[in-house]
Amino acid sequence: MRNIHDIYDRACKRCLSLSQKSTILLINGLYDKDYPPDSTVTYHWTEHEDRDLNRTLADTIITI
């Protein structure tokens, strides 16, 4: 089950990072906001590795 989760997590993060305009349109649509499409988007990835180099995939924080 973890492999399936990783596939969707990576796909969503990839889609978010492909186009800032698409990310803004998604945020506007999901959260009923009105950010201009040419706004600057900053991504704060919260992934890390532990001492055994096990990777932890976590949420992504997006600042518009």
C-alpha positions, 0 to 999 in steps of 0.5 A, a space after each residue: 500500500 505504501 508504494 501506491 501512496 508514494 506514486 500518488 504523492 509524487 505525481 501530485 507534487 510533480 503536477 504542482 511544480 510544473 506550472 505556477 499558474 496552474 497551481 494558483 488556479 487550483 488554489 483559487 478553485 479549491 479554496 474560493 480565492 482570487 489570487 492573480 494568475 501571475 502571482 509568485 508561488 514559493 514551494 516549501 518541500 518538507 521531505 527529509 531522510 533519517 539517520 538510516 537514509 529512510 525517506 519521509 514524504 510529507 506535506 508541501 507548503 505553498 506560499 502565494 
